[in-house]
Amino acid sequence: MSKFQKKRGKATPAISTASLPDIIFMLLFFFMVVTVLRDSTLKVDVNVPQATELTKLEKKSLVNYIYIGKPVEKYQATYGTKPRIQLDDKFADLADIPLFLEKHRSTIAESQQTSINSSLRVDGKVTMGIVTDVKTQLRKSNQLKVNYSAKPRQE
Amino acid sequence: MARKSSRDRLSNEINAGSMADIAFLLLIFFLVTTTIDVDKGVLVRLPPWSEDDPETEKLNKRNVYSVLVNANNELLVRGEPADIKQLRENAKEFIANPNNREDMAESPQKAIISLRNDRGTEYGTYLEVYNELKAAYTELRNAESQRRFQKDFAFLSRDNRKQIIQAIPLILSEAEPTDFGEEK
């Protein structure tokens, strides 16, 4: 009996916080790995329309992003207010699209090349003319899987 | 002698208590700056490009559900002005044809949706129309898979899914857009 009572007499030691930084670092690394930094800064205004029949794009490395919209205010002096195409970080013309697609395609293993998707992020206010032209370019480059980017519709 | 005592102090442990704070700061920075961007959208398969004119195929008029969208974002469905809100139900009735009407599709396999827009049509309207048509097919497929397998289409096995797709194939042809409206 006396053995057990001995323990109570001891002062409780402070909990060691030495491993706290390690735990936080672990969290930090987790977030650093799972989150993707926004890869391109938008030079065009894109406010995608809403839809209900949505499909998720799975593999980000297999996706081309094509933005279409009005240039943002900063660039309107040089590029006007007509809708423009943006590839990567630059404004582009229709003629630049095949090369852009080919560049992306060459970075991907041959076995996966058939599952490349193109994500069209188009502003809802843009007229179909430019979108049709982009679609024609995609078809000419044999890049037939297209995902019209949209937001889920709130009912 | 004074020097020696300062050297003694150096051998003391560095206080690691603020490490956690530094790590927290970094953690919060990454939490704020990164966006978990879920990219969702309407998946479409474009037809392959060919230089020659497409073959013209004579289709029975009753099997074609034509949707025209003009530059003012107005709809013309099978020759009559229509409202986008009714498009889904209307298309569903056309494809399934539950009352076996003479002027609607003979069977879902034969139904063809023909979509044509103008170069001046707003992209938002175009996508809305496309979405409604796709939704009509999704609802029909869901109903069919409920009837056959008592499950939603999305939860079916690959073989069963194939059967449903064969029963209700999505045939949507997009014609070259017209060029009447003004492009903005």
Interface residues (C-beta under 8 A of the other chain):
Chain A: T17 A18 L20 P21 I24 F25 L27 L28 F31 M32 V34 T35 V36 L37 R38 V48 P49 A51 T52 E53 L54 T55 K56 L57 K60 V63 K82 P83 S119 L120 V122 D123 G124 K125 V126 T127 M128 G129 I130 V131 T132 K135 T136 L138 R139 K140 N142 L144 K145 V146 N147 Y148 S149 A150 K151 P152
Chain B: A16 G17 M19 A20 I22 A23 F24 L26 L27 F30 L31 T33 T34 T35 I36 D37 V38 D39 K40 G41 V42 L43 V44 R45 L46 P47 P48 W49 A71 N117 D118 R119 G120 T121 E122 Y123 G124 Y126 L127 E128 Y130 N131 K134 A135 T138 P177 D179 G181 E183 K184
